[in-house]
Amino acid sequence: MRILMSLLLLVLFCSIQLTSSAPNALEAQSSCCFQFYKKKIPLNLVVSFYQTRSNCPISAIVFRTAAGREFCVDPNSSWVNSHIAKMNIVF
């Protein structure tokens, strides 16, 4: 009986650990970019932007549109830097 109770507690503890760490893993994945969007996004569609974290596989700028879509773009691209400069003036 003690072995069964110990095993049950161990399984319960392990399942709590797995569920408590899952949101962090999902959040880390959604904050990183793995490839760049190739087309130029019109400035009038972009409402905000942010830079990906330093622990992501590639450095990227993420443009968010009014529709809520996010696009990973190359921070070294001239049109991206132009958009950022214009948005910084507006904000």
Backbone bond lengths (Angstrom), bond angles and torsions (degrees), N, CA, C in turn:
res aa  C-N    CA-C-N  psi(-1)  N-CA   C-N-CA  omega(-1)  CA-C   N-CA-C  phi
1 M - - - 1.453 - - 1.533 111.10 -
2 R 1.335 116.58 -40.48 1.458 120.31 178.70 1.533 111.21 -64.43
3 I 1.305 115.86 -38.68 1.463 119.84 -179.82 1.529 109.77 -65.02
4 L 1.307 116.71 -42.53 1.458 121.07 179.07 1.535 111.14 -63.13
5 M 1.319 116.86 -42.98 1.462 121.28 178.96 1.530 110.71 -65.67
6 S 1.313 117.57 -40.67 1.470 121.66 178.08 1.523 110.59 -64.46
7 L 1.311 116.14 -42.10 1.457 120.64 178.61 1.531 110.89 -64.36
8 L 1.312 116.99 -41.30 1.457 121.67 178.08 1.536 111.02 -62.47
9 L 1.313 117.43 -43.53 1.466 121.17 177.52 1.524 111.27 -64.04
10 L 1.309 117.19 -39.13 1.461 121.24 178.84 1.531 110.84 -63.99
11 V 1.318 116.90 -45.21 1.467 121.16 178.56 1.531 110.29 -63.31
12 L 1.313 117.32 -42.11 1.457 121.49 178.41 1.529 110.93 -62.41
13 F 1.308 117.10 -45.29 1.462 121.70 178.98 1.531 111.08 -61.68
14 C 1.322 117.08 -44.27 1.470 120.82 -179.98 1.526 111.47 -64.37
15 S 1.313 117.42 -40.02 1.466 119.61 -179.60 1.529 111.02 -68.46
16 I 1.317 117.70 -35.18 1.467 120.56 176.53 1.520 109.99 -65.97
17 Q 1.308 118.00 -41.39 1.459 121.99 178.58 1.529 111.06 -62.06
18 L 1.312 117.29 -42.62 1.464 120.94 -179.13 1.521 111.72 -65.73
19 T 1.324 116.97 -43.33 1.462 118.90 -178.09 1.517 112.30 -72.97
20 S 1.314 118.18 -30.93 1.463 119.10 -179.57 1.521 112.12 -75.64
21 S 1.322 118.27 -24.09 1.462 119.89 179.67 1.528 112.35 -92.23
22 A 1.302 119.34 -13.56 1.460 122.26 -177.42 1.527 113.82 -62.89
23 P 1.329 120.99 -45.69 1.467 118.85 -179.37 1.525 113.54 -61.03
24 N 1.312 118.05 -35.58 1.458 120.31 178.40 1.519 110.92 -64.06
25 A 1.308 117.06 -40.88 1.461 120.40 179.89 1.527 110.62 -66.06
26 L 1.316 116.87 -40.73 1.461 119.99 179.09 1.524 111.00 -67.01
27 E 1.325 116.76 -39.88 1.460 120.21 179.65 1.521 111.13 -65.00
28 A 1.322 117.13 -41.18 1.465 120.41 -179.77 1.523 110.57 -63.20
29 Q 1.324 116.32 -39.39 1.459 119.24 -178.64 1.527 111.05 -68.62
30 S 1.324 117.48 -40.11 1.459 119.42 -176.40 1.526 112.81 -74.05
31 S 1.327 117.80 -15.67 1.457 120.68 -179.44 1.520 112.98 -91.07
32 C 1.308 118.03 -2.62 1.466 121.71 -178.57 1.528 110.53 -110.71
33 C 1.316 114.30 154.37 1.468 121.06 176.15 1.528 108.88 -110.40
34 F 1.310 116.32 146.37 1.458 120.61 179.95 1.524 112.49 -117.96
35 Q 1.323 116.10 -10.74 1.465 121.22 173.72 1.525 107.96 -159.92
36 F 1.328 115.75 160.17 1.456 121.33 -178.35 1.523 110.86 -94.61
37 Y 1.327 115.55 145.21 1.455 121.92 170.81 1.524 106.63 -74.53
38 K 1.304 117.89 129.13 1.468 121.99 -170.21 1.531 114.94 -84.44
39 K 1.330 117.77 -25.09 1.464 120.02 -175.10 1.529 111.05 -89.07
40 K 1.330 115.17 152.21 1.460 120.59 176.75 1.526 108.98 -74.93
41 I 1.320 116.03 131.51 1.460 121.44 179.56 1.532 107.96 -95.22
42 P 1.328 118.26 127.09 1.466 119.86 179.33 1.535 111.32 -59.82
43 L 1.308 115.95 135.82 1.464 121.66 -176.68 1.521 112.47 -58.33
44 N 1.320 117.54 -35.52 1.467 119.84 -177.80 1.532 113.06 -67.69
45 L 1.332 118.07 -13.36 1.463 120.92 177.32 1.525 112.78 -89.68
46 V 1.331 116.84 -18.81 1.468 121.47 -174.95 1.526 109.69 -86.83
47 V 1.344 115.89 126.50 1.466 120.15 178.98 1.527 112.52 -106.71
48 S 1.336 117.40 -23.55 1.462 120.42 177.98 1.523 109.39 -160.20
49 F 1.327 114.85 169.99 1.458 120.11 177.51 1.519 109.33 -152.68
50 Y 1.320 116.12 159.30 1.459 122.02 173.24 1.516 108.89 -152.53
51 Q 1.321 115.22 161.07 1.459 120.96 178.17 1.519 108.50 -97.99
52 T 1.327 116.21 142.41 1.459 119.87 178.18 1.520 109.88 -68.12
53 R 1.322 115.53 160.64 1.462 120.95 -177.97 1.522 111.36 -70.87
54 S 1.306 115.12 160.32 1.468 120.80 -176.03 1.526 112.96 -69.35
55 N 1.325 118.41 -20.80 1.466 119.94 -179.89 1.531 113.07 -88.48
56 C 1.319 117.64 6.32 1.469 121.65 176.65 1.528 109.95 -78.96
57 P 1.334 117.78 156.03 1.471 120.70 -177.18 1.527 114.08 -63.79
58 I 1.339 117.57 -33.38 1.469 119.89 176.40 1.528 108.54 -132.07
59 S 1.315 115.39 148.65 1.457 121.06 175.33 1.522 107.89 -81.34
60 A 1.319 116.69 128.62 1.463 120.32 -176.96 1.518 110.56 -147.49
61 I 1.313 114.60 159.74 1.456 122.71 169.62 1.527 105.92 -105.44
62 V 1.320 116.35 137.53 1.461 120.66 178.36 1.523 107.91 -111.26
63 F 1.321 115.98 118.24 1.459 122.04 175.57 1.522 108.10 -93.75
64 R 1.333 116.52 130.90 1.461 122.07 177.30 1.526 107.97 -108.46
65 T 1.327 116.07 131.65 1.466 120.87 -179.01 1.527 110.45 -94.74
66 A 1.323 115.81 169.06 1.463 121.28 178.07 1.526 111.03 -61.24
67 A 1.323 116.45 -28.14 1.466 121.22 179.23 1.531 112.17 -78.35
68 G 1.337 117.33 -4.09 1.460 120.68 178.70 1.517 114.66 91.24
69 R 1.306 117.65 1.11 1.466 120.58 178.74 1.516 109.73 -79.22
70 E 1.325 116.57 148.00 1.454 121.93 178.20 1.520 109.62 -119.91
71 F 1.331 115.46 136.61 1.459 122.10 -178.90 1.523 109.21 -125.78
72 C 1.316 116.38 127.51 1.463 122.23 175.74 1.524 108.22 -84.81
73 V 1.328 115.69 123.68 1.460 120.13 -178.08 1.524 109.90 -127.36
74 D 1.313 114.87 157.82 1.466 122.51 -176.90 1.531 110.32 -73.91
75 P 1.334 118.43 119.83 1.467 120.24 -179.58 1.528 113.31 -68.13
76 N 1.326 118.08 -14.13 1.465 121.87 178.63 1.526 113.10 -90.31
77 S 1.322 116.75 -4.12 1.464 121.21 -179.78 1.532 109.69 -76.06
78 S 1.323 116.10 138.78 1.474 120.14 -177.02 1.527 111.97 -64.47
79 W 1.335 118.07 -39.12 1.460 119.33 -178.77 1.525 111.49 -68.29
80 V 1.335 116.90 -31.20 1.468 120.59 177.66 1.529 109.33 -66.71
81 N 1.330 116.58 -46.86 1.467 120.38 179.15 1.525 111.53 -63.43
82 S 1.313 116.90 -35.84 1.462 120.94 177.17 1.531 110.65 -64.80
83 H 1.325 117.02 -45.21 1.469 121.39 177.84 1.531 110.55 -59.64
84 I 1.336 116.43 -44.99 1.465 120.58 -178.37 1.526 110.37 -63.09
85 A 1.319 117.02 -44.24 1.468 120.70 179.35 1.526 110.94 -60.90
86 K 1.320 117.06 -43.73 1.466 120.83 -179.98 1.528 111.31 -67.46
87 M 1.333 117.06 -37.65 1.463 120.28 179.33 1.525 111.19 -70.21
88 N 1.322 118.06 -34.94 1.465 120.73 178.08 1.522 111.38 -66.25
89 I 1.320 117.47 -31.36 1.468 120.94 176.78 1.526 109.70 -69.45
90 V 1.331 116.48 -41.47 1.461 121.51 -178.55 1.519 110.71 -68.96
91 F 1.337 117.23 -42.47 1.467 120.76 -177.87 1.495 107.80 -78.66
